C-alpha cells in the first residue's frame, strides 16, 4: 500500500477532532514546500526532503507535529511547545480546540527543508 493510502487509512480511523485536525495539518504541511515527499514510517505520516523534516502523529488527547531537527530551526513565533529539552527534535502539541497559525507552520516547515538542503 502506498504511503498516501496508509495515511488516508490512519486518518479515516480517527474519530472527531483528531481526524479532522490530522487531515488539515497534512494539507498544510504538504502545501508548504514542493520539495516535500510524503512517507509512512514508524506507523506515522512523515515528510522528507533530503532527510526527515517532520512527522504527524495522533495520540489519545493531542496531535503532535515533530520536527526531527527542530532544535536547529528558528522559531520566531514560538510554535514549539514540547520536547524542548531534546538534543535535536522539537514538537508542537495541539489539543482539542487549539488553533495553529497556518502561515507560521508553513514557514517552519520551509525552514526545515532549507536546513536539510543546506546540510546535504
URFENSUL-V358943 format. One record per residue. PSI is psi in whole degrees, -180 to 180 (none if undefined). Layout:
{{PSI} {PSI}}
//
This chain:
{{138} {160} {-43} {-44} {-36} {-40} {-42} {-46} {-43} {-46} {-42} {-27} {-6} {129} {158} {-147} {-31} {-43} {-45} {-42} {-42} {-45} {-43} {-49} {-37} {-46} {-43} {-49} {-48} {-35} {-12} {-36} {131} {-14} {-10} {141} {129} {129} {170} {105} {147} {34} {34} {161} {132} {139} {137} {157} {100} {44} {166} {135} {-62} {163} {153} {120} {148} {132} {175} {-43} {7} {168} {137} {131} {113} {125} {117} {-35} {36} {-31} {-20} {1} {146} {141} {65} {-21} {7} {49} {-34} {126} {10} {152} {25} {-17} {-5} {150} {-40} {-45} {160} {154} {160} {119} {127} {131} {161} {131} {-12} {146} {155} {131} {117} {-45} {-34} {-40} {-44} {-40} {-39} {-41} {-44} {-38} {-39} {-40} {-45} {-43} {-46} {-41} {-37} {-25} {-20} {none}}
//
